[in-house]
Amino acid sequence: MKHDKSKEKQNLPALSIIIPVFNEDKNIIETLKSIKRNLKVSHEILIIYDYEKDTTLPVIRKIRPINKNLRLIKNNLARGPSGAIRTGIKAAKGQRILVTMADLCDDLTQVKDLLKLVPAKADIACPSRYSKGGAQELNSPLKVGFPRLAGFLLKFFTGIPTSDPTNSFKMYSGKLVRSLSLSSTISFSVTLEIVSKSYVAGARILEIPTIWKDRQYGKTNFKLWSSLTGYFTWFCLALLRNRIFWIKPSLKLNRVNIK
């Protein structure tokens, strides 16, 4: 019997949702409810964890029997969010990949808009806290100011067509992101690695404004200073686009900012 690849492709989910978790037992149910409310296409949800004692796991294991599209996967690449996101990308089956957090900070009502952009108009769709119409409702000045400054410097010096390249809440073309060789291990730096490598390759990158809220329960695992060191390599890579002879962008780059 011949293997029908076209039929297999039709059976793939339209979207894989990657959710790194670290003791998110108080937030995860509401996050999953929000996904269910706002998503009408076929999808799978990948919960990526580091430790067997993570308090999120009993909650997920309890509801998994009645949620067949829910997958629980241990991060064996590098502890922390970069390793978790890379683990999720390797395991994802969807035509598109969405990364979102379990802390209710991301605006999941925007998923329907992101689905319209990827892959029809973009290879990466970037909700931006710093574009016109975007906002960040946080109490910590450092957590607001430094990512904004990093985004400004990256856009100014490299031309990356988003003012918020470090925000993990993004939707990717599965074909694009699976073609990248990813190596980040520090904090959330894999997000900038994906954007920088895709930008160098000439990928279509679009942004829409988003409002990012503070988490409802628990403490963030984001480490500002280690993140900045992790970002530096990918900042330098983005600077190289069109500056040295051996980099030849293979994809059409669209610099349009979607309002």
URQUI-V884960 format. One line per field, one symbol per residue. phi: phi as a letter, one per 20 degrees, with the letter a starting at -180 (. if undefined). psi: psi as a letter, one per 20 degrees, with the letter a starting at -180 (. if undefined). burial: 1 if it has 9 or more other C-alpha atoms within 8 Angstrom, else 0. A space follows every 10 residues. Layout:
BEGIN
phi=???
psi=???
burial=???
END
This chain:
BEGIN
phi=.ffeffffff efffbdddcf cbldfedfff fffffffdcd efbccdedce cfegfffgff ffefgdcfee ddcefdeago ffffffffff efdffccddb eeemfeeffe gfffffedeg cbecddfdfd efneacecee fffeffffff ffffffedng ebecfefffb dcfgffffee edcfceldff ffffffffff fnfeccccfb dddffecndf dfdgffffff fggfffffff gmdcfeecgd cfedefdfe
psi=pqonhhhghh iqqhppopop qnlkhihhgh ghhhgghjpj rprqpooprg qhjpihghgg hhihhjnijp poppojgppr hghggggggh iqiqhqpppq rjjjhqniii hhhhhhhpjg iqhppoppij rpirronqio hghggghggg gggggghhjp lqjliiphnq pqphgghiiq oqiqipckih ghgggghhgh ikqopqqqqq ppqqqgqaqq jpogghghhh hgghghghhi pjiqhioopi qppojpop.
burial=0000000000 0111111111 1101101110 1001100100 0011111111 0001111011 0001000001 1110100111 1111111110 0101111111 1111111000 1101111110 0111111111 1001110100 0011001100 1101100101 1111111111 1111011100 0001111111 1111111111 1111111111 1111100000 0000011001 1001101111 1100001010 001100100
END
